[in-house]
């Protein structure tokens, strides 16, 4: 063995193989080496003061030499190369005491796979895996030092078995640690680093706790079978087959059962709960009293009670049909009934098959079939998760009827099937939203008509029995004065009346006509029609609504003559001539409304003759549109331009120049019309929206009265034309719907400020609603500042 040179800190290396009980080394192994403290360190200074650690990339051997000087200890190592090949970096930012320095040294040894066996002032550096072969401290219980040295700890267990926790300790121990389980004393012996032993001891302290005390309780089973409940507990919590004593007891019970006579009363069966439920020790099923004998702690008893509360129920009426009456609040009973009947009739055959199978099972085993019915009922009740349960419910042969007087459904079904149907009814009987539809129908029509005609006739009497006439009856008549002949410009000459016999089919009657006559008629007619209709209606979501505004007009249908008096009798049929609006709204999740719309406008045109009846015009728009809440949609514009020219004349004579005008008539007609329809849906979500609709309509009514009531027709037409310049939906005021408030003076609709009349109408409406004082402020100075504007809520797009 070669000693260290004196220049290396003046330390001396001495072989002390004979002084220690080290294992024998092979001849090829290096000779053990001892590191002794240097004489230059004064012993009286050791252990005093604070020291600063500053080892950067130093060998573990150099660190050991420094510790030997500090602690005045002798360190024995097997091969110095083992320490010289290990690098250590330890830096302290402040000075630390000697104890902390030594703990840092032990940590450096552990990190590099070494341990320290201390005996007095001598320490032996060994590999961590061989540390248990050398003298190390032995502690018991929780007396574990706060260090990184290897110690042996004896930890006795009181409540758990060492075999149960052996795997836990082995998994937590260091790679070179030794773990021994001593079953007779129920003690675990661990040789490991002290700081790791403290962690293992803390875990064992949490596991080694006393289990709650078990008590015996007899639980009666009223409706279910006790043996089946016991078997269910076994399936839920496992069995104690791993325990030898329980297996032996079970085997003895089985042998006794086989030796027992057949007519002997049933024996009590026993089982032990598994590891997953150690709070239940044993469960006995007594078939004679149909009771459960449970040995468990309070938590286990509560678990058994909760299980019995759900399983020990009377299943006698679960498969019997009952009568249920469900009163609907929103939907119609007949509509819901038809939907449910369609679902029920869809699989009637399958339902009958299921019933036959259940009946057969009842004949084989009533108790088992009762459990099957309960399971089927529970499966059918979970319609949201399993569709098969819902199908089975509707295929079970239930009966559904509706009562319109009370708007109720009468259902005959089993309780489990009724629960499935009740969920469907609740979804169908939901409160639907409403839609308020504001429509504006505009039609402007213009018609010009020019009519000109000449009529003449001359009589001839060859003899006293016959009378002949010759003449031309074009656009007018020369046979008498009628209302049509006197309209416009009428000029003519008529002779004396002569009696002319006419065969009416009921006999010969004499009619007085002029002996001769000539009539000229000229008429120009100009008609201008402006129709402004603003129908509004409210309806439920996906519900059709119709509003009809108009009148009934008589139309001649048949003309007869009284056989006794000869007076003609005219029959009439009254028909609607009106504006009809039909709307079916559908609201989606994005607050958009799909409108199925039919708009029909009928108007009286003119009466052609007194007997022919009136003439009506009809314009109809039918479409489907998608529009957002509070948005206006234009359904369509129908523009027509009709020009009609008609000429009536006598052949040859009507074509003669100059004089031909006496033998022909003409009628020119020109008609132009324009129909526009605007619709604005408003979704009604709550009663506040209905109040808002009423307030807006009241403001519009007040505005209408202020503009048109008490004025002449010309003034009303002028005001109407001025209002037509503004938006159709808002007229000249903003729509007072949900949204923040704005100041009327700042509001400008298409660069047109609100009129004074509109502001006063809105102020009156707010005053009636209690939003403003009862009396408006009096302006004593008309030329002074105007009163502050009124704030009303308007829709700004939902922001």
C-alpha positions in Angstrom: 0.0 0.0 0.0 1.4 3.4 -1.0 1.0 6.3 1.4 -0.2 9.7 0.3 2.7 12.2 -0.3 3.2 14.8 2.4 2.4 17.6 0.0 -1.2 16.6 -0.1 -2.4 18.4 3.1 0.3 16.5 5.1 -2.2 13.6 5.7 -1.0 10.1 6.4 -2.7 7.0 5.0 -2.6 4.0 7.3 -3.8 0.5 6.6 -6.2 -0.6 9.4 -7.4 -3.8 7.9 -6.4 -5.7 11.1 -8.3 -3.2 13.3 -11.7 -3.7 11.7 -14.0 -6.6 11.0 -14.1 -6.1 7.3 -14.9 -9.1 5.0 -11.9 -10.7 3.4 -10.8 -9.3 0.2 -9.4 -11.2 -2.7 -5.8 -10.9 -3.6 -6.6 -8.8 -6.6 -8.8 -6.3 -4.6 -7.1 -3.1 -3.5 -6.1 -2.8 0.1 -8.4 -0.8 2.4 -7.3 2.8 3.1 -7.8 5.0 6.1 -8.1 8.8 6.0 -7.0 10.4 9.2 -7.4 14.0 10.3 -4.6 16.5 9.7 -2.5 17.8 12.6 -2.8 21.3 11.3 -6.4 21.5 12.5 -6.6 22.5 16.1 -8.9 20.2 18.1 -10.1 23.0 20.4 -11.6 24.8 17.3 -13.6 21.7 16.1 -17.3 22.1 16.6 -17.2 25.8 17.2 -18.3 28.5 14.9 -19.8 28.3 11.4 -18.4 27.0 8.2 -18.9 27.9 4.6 -19.2 25.1 2.0 -17.6 25.9 -1.4 -16.9 22.7 -3.3 -17.2 23.0 -7.0 -16.6 19.9 -9.1 -14.5 18.3 -6.4 -14.0 14.6 -5.9 -15.8 12.8 -3.2 -12.4 11.7 -1.9 -11.4 15.3 -1.4 -14.7 16.0 0.4 -14.1 13.1 2.7 -10.6 14.4 3.6 -12.1 17.7 4.5 -14.8 16.1 6.6 -12.1 14.1 8.4 -10.3 17.2 9.3 -13.5 18.9 10.4 -14.9 16.1 12.5 -11.6 14.7 13.7 -12.7 11.2 12.5 -11.0 8.3 10.7 -12.7 7.2 7.5 -12.0 3.7 6.1 -12.7 3.0 2.4 -12.2 -0.1 0.3 -10.8 1.4 -2.8 -9.8 5.1 -3.0 -10.6 5.1 -6.7 -14.3 4.6 -5.9 -14.4 8.0 -4.3 -11.9 9.7 -6.6 -14.1 9.0 -9.6 -17.1 10.7 -8.1 -17.6 14.5 -8.5 -19.4 16.6 -5.9 -20.5 20.2 -6.1 -21.8 21.7 -2.8 -22.1 25.5 -2.3 -23.7 27.2 0.7 -24.7 30.9 0.4 -24.1 31.4 4.1 -22.1 29.7 6.8 -23.7 26.6 8.4 -23.0 24.7 11.6 -21.0 21.5 11.8 -24.0 19.3 12.0 -25.4 20.7 8.8 -22.0 20.2 7.1 -22.0 16.5 8.1 -25.6 16.0 6.8 -24.5 17.4 3.5 -21.7 15.0 3.4 -24.0 12.0 4.1 -26.3 13.2 1.3 -23.3 13.3 -1.1 -22.5 9.7 -0.2 -26.1 8.6 -0.7 -26.4 10.3 -4.1 -23.2 8.4 -5.3 -24.4 5.0 -3.9 -22.4 4.9 -0.7 -23.3 4.8 3.0 -21.5 5.4 6.2 -21.2 3.0 9.1 -20.1 5.0 12.2 -18.6 3.5 15.4 -17.2 6.1 17.7 -14.6 8.2 15.9 -14.2 5.6 13.2 -16.4 5.6 10.1 -16.5 3.0 7.3 -17.6 4.0 3.8 -19.4 1.1 2.1 -21.7 0.7 -0.8 -25.4 1.3 0.0 -26.4 -2.2 -1.0 -23.9 -3.7 1.6 -24.7 -1.3 4.4 -26.9 -3.8 6.2 -23.9 -6.1 6.8 -22.1 -3.5 8.9 -22.9 -2.1 12.3 -25.6 0.4 11.9 -28.0 2.1 14.4 -31.2 0.2 15.3 -34.3 2.1 16.2 -37.8 1.2 17.1 -41.2 2.8 16.4 -41.1 6.4 15.3 -37.7 7.2 16.8 -36.0 8.0 13.4 -33.1 10.4 13.1 -33.2 13.4 10.8 -30.2 12.5 8.7 -29.2 10.7 5.5 -27.3 7.8 7.2 -28.6 4.2 6.9 -30.4 2.9 10.0 -32.4 -0.2 10.8 -36.0 0.6 12.0 -38.4 -1.9 13.7 -42.0 -0.8 13.1 -44.6 -2.9 15.0 -48.2 -3.0 13.5 -51.3 -3.3 15.6 -54.3 -3.3 13.3 -53.1 -4.4 9.9 -51.1 -7.5 8.9 -47.5 -7.1 7.8 -48.4 -9.3 4.8 -50.9 -6.7 3.6 -48.5 -3.8 3.7 -45.4 -5.6 2.6 -45.9 -4.8 -1.1 -46.5 -1.1 -0.2 -43.2 -0.9 1.8 -41.2 -2.7 -0.8 -42.4 -0.2 -3.5 -41.5 2.8 -1.3 -38.1 1.6 -0.1 -34.8 2.7 -1.7 -33.2 0.4 -4.3 -30.6 -1.0 -1.8 -32.9 -1.2 1.2 -33.8 -4.4 3.0 -37.4 -5.1 4.1 -38.2 -8.1 6.3 -41.8 -8.9 7.4 -41.8 -10.7 10.8 -45.3 -12.3 11.0 -45.2 -13.7 14.6 -44.7 -10.3 16.1 -46.6 -8.5 13.2 -43.5 -6.3 12.8 -41.7 -5.0 9.7 -37.9 -4.5 9.8 -36.5 -2.0 7.3 -32.9 -1.0 6.7 -32.9 2.2 4.6 -31.8 5.8 4.6 -33.2 7.6 7.6 -35.1 10.3 5.6 -36.8 7.6 3.5 -37.7 5.6 6.6 -39.6 8.6 8.0 -41.7 8.7 4.8 -42.5 5.0 5.1 -43.4 5.3 8.8 -45.8 8.1 8.0 -47.6 6.0 5.4 -47.8 3.0 7.8 -49.2 5.2 10.6 -52.1 6.2 8.3 -52.7 2.5 7.3 -52.4 1.0 10.8 -55.7 2.3 12.2 -58.4 0.4 14.0 -61.4 -0.7 12.0 -64.8 0.3 13.2 -66.4 -2.1 15.6 -68.8 -4.6 14.0 -72.3 -5.2 15.4 -74.9 -7.8 14.6 -78.2 -6.7 13.1 -81.3 -8.6 11.9 -82.9 -6.9 8.9 -86.4 -8.3 7.9 -87.1 -8.5 4.2 -90.8 -7.9 3.5 -91.3 -8.3 -0.2 -88.1 -9.6 -1.8 -86.3 -12.9 -1.2 -83.6 -12.8 1.5 -81.4 -15.4 -0.2 -81.5 -13.4 -3.5 -80.7 -10.2 -1.7 -77.7 -12.0 0.0 -76.5 -13.2 -3.4 -76.8 -9.7 -4.8 -74.6 -8.4 -1.9 -72.1 -11.0 -2.7 -72.0 -9.9 -6.4 -71.7 -6.3 -5.5 -69.0 -6.6 -2.7 -67.2 -9.8 -3.5 -66.6 -12.9 -1.4 -63.8 -13.9 1.1 -62.6 -17.0 -0.8 -59.0 -16.1 0.0 -59.5 -16.5 3.7 -58.8 -20.2 4.7 -61.0 -20.2 7.7 -64.0 -19.0 5.8 -63.4 -21.6 3.1 -63.2 -24.3 5.7 -66.4 -23.2 7.4 -68.2 -23.1 4.0 -67.0 -26.7 3.3 -68.3 -27.9 6.7 -71.6 -26.2 6.0 -71.9 -27.9 2.6 -71.1 -31.3 4.1 -73.7 -30.8 6.8 -76.2 -29.8 4.1 -75.5 -32.9 2.1 -76.0 -35.2 5.2 -79.2 -33.4 6.3 -82.5 -35.1 5.5 -84.5 -33.8 2.6 -87.5 -32.8 4.7 -85.4 -30.8 7.1 -85.8 -27.0 7.3 -83.4 -25.0 5.2 -80.2 -24.2 6.8 -78.9 -20.7 7.3 -76.3 -19.7 4.7 -73.3 -17.5 5.4 -70.9 -15.4 3.4 -68.2 -12.9 4.1 -67.8 -9.6 2.3 -64.7 -9.2 0.1 -61.7 -6.9 0.4 -63.6 -4.2 -1.4 -66.1 -3.9 1.5 -64.4 -4.8 4.7 -67.0 -2.8 6.6 -69.4 -5.7 6.0 -68.0 -8.8 7.7 -70.7 -11.4 7.2 -74.2 -11.6 5.7 -76.6 -14.5 6.6 -79.8 -15.3 4.8 -82.5 -17.0 7.0 -85.1 -18.4 4.6 -87.4 -19.4 7.4 -88.0 -15.8 8.6 -87.0 -14.3 5.2 -84.5 -12.0 7.0 -80.9 -10.9 6.7 -78.4 -11.3 9.5 -75.7 -8.7 8.9 -72.4 -8.5 10.9 -70.9 -5.1 10.0 -70.0 -1.7 11.3 -72.4 1.2 11.1 -71.4 2.1 7.6 -72.0 -1.4 6.4 -75.4 -1.6 8.0 -76.4 1.7 6.4 -75.3 0.3 3.0 -77.5 -2.7 3.5 -80.4 -0.6 4.5 -80.1 1.7 1.5 -79.9 -1.4 -0.8 -83.0 -2.9 0.7 -85.0 0.4 0.5 -84.7 0.2 -3.3 -85.0 -3.6 -3.7 -87.5 -4.6 -1.0 -90.6 -3.1 -2.7 -94.0 -4.5 -3.5 -93.9 -5.6 -7.2 -97.4 -7.0 -7.3 -98.9 -4.0 -9.1 -96.0 -3.1 -11.2 -97.2 -5.3 -14.1 -100.9 -4.3 -13.7 -102.3 -1.5 -15.9 -103.7 1.6 -14.2 -105.7 4.6 -15.4 -104.0 8.0 -15.5 -105.5 11.3 -16.3 -103.1 14.0 -17.5 -104.3 17.5 -17.9 -102.5 19.5 -20.5 -101.7 23.2 -20.0 -100.5 24.3 -23.5 -101.0 21.6 -26.1 -104.3 20.3 -27.5 -105.3 16.9 -26.1 -106.5 15.5 -29.4 -103.2 16.4 -31.1 -101.0 14.9 -28.4 -103.2 11.8 -28.3 -102.8 11.2 -32.1 -99.0 11.5 -31.7 -98.9 9.0 -28.9 -101.3 6.6 -30.6 -99.0 6.6 -33.7 -96.1 5.7 -31.5 -98.1 3.0 -29.8 -99.5 1.5 -32.9 -96.1 1.4 -34.6 -95.0 -1.8 -32.7 -98.1 -3.4 -31.4 -97.0 -6.9 -32.5 -93.8 -6.7 -30.6 -95.6 -5.6 -27.5 -97.9 -8.7 -27.6 -94.9 -11.0 -28.0 -93.2 -9.5 -24.9 -96.4 -10.0 -22.9 -96.6 -13.7 -23.9 -93.0 -14.2 -22.9 -93.6 -12.6 -19.5 -96.6 -14.8 -18.9 -94.6 -17.9 -19.6 -92.0 -16.8 -17.2 -94.6 -16.2 -14.5 -95.7 -19.8 -14.8 -92.1 -21.1 -14.4 -90.9 -18.9 -11.5 -92.9 -16.1 -10.0 -90.2 -14.8 -7.8 -87.6 -14.6 -10.6 -90.2 -13.1 -13.0 -90.9 -10.3 -10.4 -87.3 -9.3 -10.5 -87.3 -9.4 -14.3 -90.3 -7.1 -14.4 -88.6 -4.7 -12.0 -85.5 -4.6 -14.2 -87.6 -4.1 -17.3 -89.5 -1.3 -15.7 -86.3 0.4 -14.6 -84.8 0.0 -18.1 -88.0 1.4 -19.7 -87.9 4.4 -17.4 -84.5 5.5 -18.7 -85.7 6.6 -22.1 -83.1 9.3 -22.5 -80.3 6.7 -22.3 -81.7 3.6 -23.8 -84.2 3.6 -26.7 -85.1 0.0 -26.2 -86.9 0.9 -23.0 -89.1 3.5 -24.8 -89.9 1.0 -27.6 -90.9 -1.6 -25.0 -93.2 0.9 -23.3 -95.1 1.9 -26.4 -95.3 -1.7 -27.5 -96.9 -2.9 -24.3 -100.5 -2.3 -25.5 -101.3 0.9 -23.7 -104.5 2.8 -24.5 -104.7 6.5 -24.9 -107.8 8.7 -25.3 -108.4 12.5 -25.2 -111.1 14.6 -23.6 -111.6 18.0 -25.4 -113.8 19.4 -22.6 -111.1 19.3 -20.0 -108.2 19.2 -22.5 -106.9 16.0 -20.8 -105.4 12.7 -21.8 -106.7 9.4 -20.4 -104.0 6.7 -20.4 -104.3 3.0 -19.5 -100.8 1.6 -19.0 -98.5 0.0 -16.5 -96.7 2.3 -14.1 -93.3 1.9 -15.7 -94.7 2.5 -19.2 -96.6 5.5 -18.0 -93.4 7.1 -16.7 -92.0 6.8 -20.2 -95.1 8.3 -21.8 -95.3 11.1 -19.2 -91.8 12.3 -20.3 -93.0 12.5 -23.9 -96.2 14.4 -22.8 -94.1 16.9 -20.8 -92.0 17.6 -23.9 -95.1 18.1 -26.1 -97.0 20.1 -23.6 -94.4 22.9 -23.3 -95.2 26.6 -23.3 -94.7 28.0 -26.8 -93.5 31.4 -27.6 -95.6 34.0 -29.4 -95.1 36.2 -32.5 -96.7 39.6 -33.0 -96.9 40.3 -36.8 -97.2 43.9 -38.0 -98.2 44.1 -41.6 -98.6 47.0 -43.9 -100.4 46.6 -47.3 -100.1 49.4 -49.8 -101.9 49.6 -53.1 -102.0 52.5 -55.4 -104.3 52.2 -58.5 -105.2 54.7 -61.2 -107.9 54.1 -63.9 -109.0 56.3 -66.9 -112.0 55.4 -69.1 -113.5 57.2 -72.1 -116.8 56.1 -73.6 -118.6 57.4 -76.7 -121.6 56.1 -78.6 -124.8 56.9 -80.6 -128.1 55.0 -80.6 -131.2 55.4 -82.9 -134.3 53.5 -84.0 -137.3 54.1 -86.3 -140.6 52.2 -86.2 -142.6 50.8 -89.1 -146.3 49.6 -89.1 -147.3 47.9 -92.3 -150.6 46.9 -90.8 -152.4 47.3 -87.6 -151.2 44.1 -86.0 -147.4 44.2 -86.4 -144.7 46.8 -85.6 -141.2 46.7 -86.9 -138.1 48.6 -85.7 -134.9 49.5 -87.3 -132.0 51.1 -85.5 -128.5 50.8 -84.0 -128.0 50.3 -80.2 -124.2 50.8 -79.6 -122.7 52.2 -76.3 -126.0 53.8 -75.3 -129.7 53.0 -75.9 -132.4 55.0 -77.7 -135.3 53.0 -76.4 -135.6 54.8 -73.1 -133.9 56.9 -70.4 -131.7 54.9 -68.1 -129.1 55.7 -65.5 -126.3 54.7 -67.9 -127.8 56.8 -70.7 -127.9 59.9 -68.5 -124.3 59.6 -67.2 -121.7 61.8 -68.7 -122.9 63.9 -71.7 -126.3 62.7 -73.0 -128.1 64.3 -76.0 -131.1 62.8 -77.8 -134.6 63.0 -79.1 -137.4 60.6 -78.4 -140.9 60.2 -80.0 -144.2 59.4 -78.5 -144.7 56.0 -76.8 -146.2 53.1 -78.7 -147.2 49.8 -77.2 -145.3 46.8 -78.5 -146.4 43.2 -77.6 -143.6 41.0 -76.2 -143.9 37.2 -75.7 -142.3 36.5 -72.2 -142.9 32.8 -72.2 -145.8 33.2 -69.7 -147.9 35.0 -72.2 -147.9 38.1 -74.4 -147.2 41.4 -72.6 -147.2 45.0 -74.1 -144.2 47.2 -73.5 -144.2 51.0 -74.1 -141.3 52.2 -76.1 -140.7 55.5 -78.0 -141.9 55.5 -81.5 -138.6 56.8 -82.7 -135.4 58.0 -80.9 -131.8 59.1 -81.2 -129.3 59.4 -78.3 -125.7 60.5 -78.1 -123.6 59.6 -75.0 -120.0 60.6 -74.1 -118.3 59.8 -70.7 -114.8 60.1 -69.3 -114.0 58.5 -65.9 -110.9 59.0 -63.8 -110.5 56.8 -60.7 -107.5 57.0 -58.2 -107.4 54.4 -55.5 -105.0 54.4 -52.5 -105.3 51.5 -50.1 -103.2 51.6 -46.9 -104.0 48.7 -44.6 -102.1 47.9 -41.4 -103.4 44.6 -40.1 -101.7 43.2 -37.0 -102.1 39.8 -35.3 -100.5 37.7 -32.6 -100.2 33.9 -32.7 -98.4 31.1 -31.1 -95.2 29.5 -32.5 -96.1 27.2 -35.4 -99.8 28.1 -35.2 -101.7 29.5 -38.2 -103.5 32.8 -37.7 -105.8 34.7 -40.0 -107.2 38.2 -40.0 -110.0 39.3 -42.4 -110.9 43.0 -42.7 -113.6 43.9 -45.2 -117.4 43.6 -45.9 -119.9 41.3 -47.4 -121.2 42.4 -50.8 -124.4 41.0 -52.4 -123.9 39.4 -55.8 -126.9 38.4 -58.0 -127.1 34.7 -58.6 -130.5 34.0 -60.1 -133.4 35.9 -61.6 -137.0 34.5 -61.8 -140.5 35.8 -62.6 -143.4 35.3 -60.4 -146.0 33.3 -62.3 -148.9 35.0 -60.5 -147.9 38.6 -60.6 -145.3 38.5 -63.4 -142.8 40.5 -61.2 -139.2 39.5 -61.7 -137.5 38.1 -58.5 -133.7 38.5 -58.1 -131.7 36.2 -55.8 -128.4 37.4 -54.2 -125.5 35.7 -52.5 -123.3 37.7 -50.1 -119.6 37.2 -50.5 -116.6 38.6 -48.6 -114.7 41.4 -50.2 -111.8 42.0 -47.8 -108.2 42.0 -47.1 -107.1 38.6 -45.7 -103.8 38.0 -44.0 -102.8 34.4 -43.0 -99.5 33.8 -41.2 -97.9 30.7 -39.7 -94.7 31.6 -37.8 -91.9 29.2 -36.8 -89.2 30.4 -34.4 -85.8 28.7 -34.4 -83.1 28.8 -31.7 -81.4 31.8 -33.3 -84.5 34.0 -32.9 -85.2 33.9 -36.6 -88.8 33.5 -37.7 -89.9 31.5 -40.7 -93.2 32.9 -42.0 -95.6 31.1 -44.2 -97.7 34.0 -45.5 -100.8 34.4 -47.6 -102.0 38.0 -48.4 -105.1 38.5 -50.4 -106.6 41.9 -51.3 -110.1 42.1 -52.8 -111.7 45.4 -53.7 -114.9 46.6 -55.4 -114.3 48.0 -58.9 -117.5 49.2 -60.5 -121.0 48.0 -61.4 -121.3 47.2 -65.1 -125.1 47.2 -65.1 -127.8 47.2 -62.4 -128.5 43.6 -63.0 -125.0 42.2 -63.5 -123.8 43.0 -60.0 -120.5 44.5 -58.8 -117.0 43.8 -60.2 -114.2 42.9 -57.8 -110.5 42.8 -58.1 -108.2 40.3 -56.4 -104.5 40.4 -55.7 -102.8 37.6 -53.8 -99.3 36.9 -52.5 -98.4 33.5 -51.1 -94.8 32.8 -50.0 -92.4 31.5 -47.3 -89.7 33.8 -45.9 -87.0 33.8 -43.2 -86.6 37.0 -41.2 -85.0 38.0 -38.0 -86.8 39.3 -34.9 -87.9 43.0 -35.3 -86.8 43.1 -38.9 -89.0 44.1 -41.8 -89.3 42.0 -44.9 -90.9 43.1 -48.3 -93.0 40.2 -49.5 -93.4 41.4 -53.1 -94.6 44.1 -55.4 -97.3 43.5 -58.0 -97.3 46.2 -60.7 -99.9 46.0 -63.4 -100.6 48.3 -66.4 -103.7 47.4 -68.4 -104.9 49.3 -71.6 -108.2 48.3 -73.2 -109.7 49.7 -76.4 -113.1 48.5 -77.7 -115.0 49.7 -80.7 -118.6 48.7 -81.7 -120.1 49.6 -85.1 -122.6 48.6 -87.7 -121.3 46.7 -90.7 -120.6 48.9 -93.7 -122.3 51.9 -92.2 -119.8 52.3 -89.4 -116.9 52.4 -91.9 -118.3 55.3 -93.9 -116.3 58.5 -93.8 -117.8 61.4 -91.8 -121.3 59.9 -91.3 -119.8 56.6 -90.1 -119.4 58.1 -86.6 -123.2 58.0 -86.3 -123.1 54.2 -86.6 -120.2 53.3 -84.3 -119.2 53.6 -80.6 -115.9 53.3 -78.7 -114.6 52.6 -75.2 -111.0 53.1 -74.0 -109.8 52.0 -70.6 -106.3 52.4 -69.0 -105.5 51.0 -65.5 -102.3 51.0 -63.4 -101.9 49.4 -60.0 -99.0 48.8 -57.6 -99.3 46.4 -54.6 -96.6 46.2 -51.9 -96.7 44.1 -48.7 -94.4 44.7 -45.7 -94.2 42.4 -42.7 -92.4 42.8 -39.4 -92.4 39.9 -36.8 -91.8 40.6 -33.2 -91.1 37.6 -30.9 -93.0 37.8 -27.6 -91.0 36.1 -24.8 -92.7 37.4 -21.6 -95.7 39.6 -20.5 -93.5 42.7 -20.6 -93.3 42.4 -24.4 -97.1 42.3 -24.6 -97.3 45.5 -22.6 -94.8 47.1 -24.9 -96.9 46.1 -27.9 -100.0 47.7 -26.3 -98.1 50.9 -25.6 -96.8 51.2 -29.1 -100.2 50.7 -30.6 -101.7 53.2 -28.3 -99.1 55.8 -29.3 -99.9 55.0 -33.0 -103.6 55.5 -32.4 -103.1 58.8 -30.7 -100.9 59.9 -33.6 -103.5 58.9 -36.1 -106.2 60.8 -34.3 -104.1 63.9 -34.1 -103.2 63.8 -37.8 -106.6 62.9 -39.3 -109.5 63.5 -36.9 -111.5 66.6 -37.6 -109.7 67.4 -40.9 -111.2 67.6 -44.4 -110.6 64.9 -46.9 -108.1 67.0 -48.8 -106.1 67.6 -45.6 -106.2 64.0 -44.7 -104.9 63.0 -48.2 -102.1 65.5 -48.0 -101.1 64.2 -44.5 -101.2 60.7 -45.8 -99.0 61.5 -48.7 -96.5 63.1 -46.4 -96.5 60.1 -44.1 -95.8 57.8 -47.1 -92.4 59.4 -47.4 -91.2 57.7 -44.3 -90.4 54.1 -43.4 -93.3 51.8 -43.8 -92.6 49.9 -40.5 -92.1 52.9 -38.3 -94.2 55.5 -40.2 -92.4 58.7 -38.8 -91.6 57.4 -35.3 -89.1 54.9 -34.1 -90.4 51.4 -33.1 -90.6 51.4 -29.4 -89.2 48.0 -28.7 -86.7 46.5 -26.4 -83.4 48.3 -26.2 -81.7 51.3 -24.6 -83.3 54.7 -24.6 -82.4 57.5 -27.0 -83.4 61.1 -27.0 -86.1 62.0 -29.5 -84.4 65.2 -30.5 -81.3 63.2 -31.5 -83.3 60.6 -33.4 -83.4 61.1 -37.2 -85.3 58.7 -39.4 -83.7 58.9 -42.8 -82.5 62.5 -42.1 -86.1 63.5 -41.2 -86.6 64.6 -37.5 -89.7 63.7 -35.7 -92.7 66.0 -36.0 -94.1 68.0 -33.1 -97.3 65.9 -33.3 -95.4 62.7 -32.9 -93.5 64.0 -29.9 -96.7 65.1 -28.2 -98.4 61.7 -28.9 -95.5 59.8 -27.4 -95.5 62.1 -24.4 -99.2 61.5 -23.8 -98.7 57.8 -24.1 -95.9 57.8 -21.6 -98.0 60.0 -19.3 -100.9 57.6 -19.5 -98.5 54.7 -18.7 -97.2 56.6 -15.6 -93.7 57.2 -17.0 -94.2 61.0 -17.0 -95.9 63.4 -14.6 -99.7 63.7 -15.0 -99.5 67.3 -16.2 -97.0 68.3 -18.8 -94.7 71.3 -18.0 -96.2 74.6 -18.9 -94.0 76.7 -21.2 -94.6 80.3 -20.1 -92.1 81.7 -22.6 -93.1 80.4 -26.1 -89.9 81.9 -27.5 -87.7 80.5 -24.8 -85.9 77.2 -24.6 -88.1 74.1 -25.4 -88.8 71.5 -22.7 -86.3 68.7 -22.5 -86.9 65.8 -24.9 -88.6 62.6 -23.9 -86.6 59.4 -23.8 -88.2 56.3 -25.1 -86.6 52.8 -25.7 -85.9 51.8 -29.2 -84.3 48.8 -30.9 -80.7 49.3 -31.8 -80.0 45.8 -33.0 -79.8 44.1 -29.6 -76.6 45.7 -28.4 
